[in-house]
Amino acid sequence: MENRYYYLTKDKKPIGPFSLETLKKEPITPTTQIWHTSLPAIKEAGTLPELADLFMLPIPSEEHQEQSAKEENPVSAVNTKTNNMVKIVLAVLLPVIIIIIIILMIYGII
């Protein structure tokens, strides 16, 4: 026999009975209190396996996650730019400093 589902509104008013298919069309959220004829107690809709597909969120792509992180944390974007600038400066200055040290060593200054 198919379970008959009931849910509680925000005002704690019981609504139902519904078949599973009809319940899925109702305005329920993961925190909506649900009971059906095989449950010993009321549970949140988000904890019921038969309703899991209603509340599954799409997994964001890696690109979307990176973009969201930049939007949420602008300091991170600035730090990335700063790190890139430091790398460029070091790549240019380090050889110059080494050449200066070698010249100073040749002339016996250090």
VMD Tcl script that draws the C-alpha trace (Angstrom):
set ca {
  {0.00 0.00 0.00}
  {1.28 3.44 -0.94}
  {2.17 5.85 1.87}
  {-0.09 8.81 2.42}
  {1.90 11.99 3.14}
  {1.00 14.97 5.30}
  {2.94 18.15 5.99}
  {2.69 21.00 8.45}
  {2.37 24.58 7.27}
  {4.34 27.34 8.98}
  {1.26 27.83 11.14}
  {1.51 24.14 12.14}
  {-1.65 23.32 10.21}
  {-1.62 19.73 8.85}
  {-2.21 19.43 5.11}
  {-2.88 16.15 3.32}
  {-3.14 13.31 2.62}
  {-1.08 13.25 -0.59}
  {0.55 10.63 -2.73}
  {4.32 11.07 -3.05}
  {3.96 12.47 -6.57}
  {1.35 15.01 -5.45}
  {3.39 15.97 -2.37}
  {6.36 16.81 -4.59}
  {4.19 19.45 -6.29}
  {3.32 21.12 -2.98}
  {5.24 24.17 -1.69}
  {7.54 22.28 0.67}
  {11.13 23.08 1.64}
  {13.86 20.94 3.19}
  {12.71 22.09 6.65}
  {8.99 21.40 6.11}
  {7.72 18.93 8.69}
  {6.50 15.74 6.94}
  {4.77 12.62 8.19}
  {3.57 9.57 6.30}
  {1.83 6.39 7.31}
  {5.08 4.41 7.68}
  {6.91 7.00 9.79}
  {6.85 6.71 13.58}
  {7.41 10.48 13.94}
  {7.38 13.72 11.97}
  {10.61 14.45 10.07}
  {11.99 17.30 8.02}
  {11.41 16.84 4.30}
  {15.12 17.22 3.59}
  {15.86 14.07 5.62}
  {13.51 11.80 3.66}
  {15.26 9.85 0.87}
  {12.16 9.82 -1.33}
  {12.20 13.64 -1.41}
  {15.96 14.08 -1.87}
  {15.63 14.88 -5.57}
  {13.49 17.92 -4.74}
  {16.20 19.58 -2.71}
  {19.38 18.61 -4.54}
  {21.33 21.65 -5.59}
  {23.46 21.51 -8.73}
  {27.17 21.18 -7.99}
  {28.84 24.39 -9.18}
  {31.64 24.06 -11.70}
  {35.22 24.72 -10.61}
  {35.24 27.92 -12.69}
  {32.06 29.11 -10.97}
  {33.53 28.37 -7.54}
  {36.68 30.38 -8.35}
  {34.61 33.30 -9.66}
  {32.36 33.19 -6.58}
  {35.40 33.18 -4.30}
  {36.76 36.28 -6.04}
  {33.41 38.04 -5.78}
  {32.99 37.11 -2.12}
  {36.57 37.96 -1.19}
  {37.96 40.89 -3.21}
  {41.08 40.88 -1.01}
  {41.95 37.47 -2.45}
  {41.91 38.91 -5.98}
  {44.17 41.78 -4.85}
  {46.54 39.33 -3.15}
  {46.78 37.31 -6.36}
  {47.69 40.45 -8.34}
  {50.21 41.45 -5.67}
  {51.80 37.99 -5.71}
  {52.12 38.16 -9.48}
  {53.77 41.58 -9.27}
  {56.24 40.34 -6.64}
  {57.17 37.40 -8.89}
  {57.80 39.72 -11.84}
  {59.90 42.14 -9.78}
  {61.97 39.29 -8.35}
  {62.45 37.77 -11.78}
  {63.85 41.10 -13.05}
  {65.73 42.35 -9.98}
  {67.32 39.13 -8.78}
  {69.62 38.72 -11.82}
  {70.57 42.43 -11.59}
  {71.47 42.07 -7.90}
  {73.55 38.97 -8.63}
  {75.46 40.80 -11.39}
  {76.13 43.74 -9.04}
  {77.46 41.38 -6.35}
  {79.73 39.64 -8.87}
  {81.12 43.02 -10.08}
  {81.71 44.14 -6.49}
  {83.54 40.86 -5.78}
  {85.73 41.27 -8.88}
  {86.82 44.74 -7.78}
  {87.38 43.48 -4.24}
  {84.83 45.76 -2.65}
  {83.15 42.86 -0.89}
}
mol new
graphics top color blue
foreach p $ca { graphics top sphere $p radius 0.5 }
foreach p [lrange $ca 0 end-1] q [lrange $ca 1 end] { graphics top cylinder $p $q radius 0.2 }
display resetview
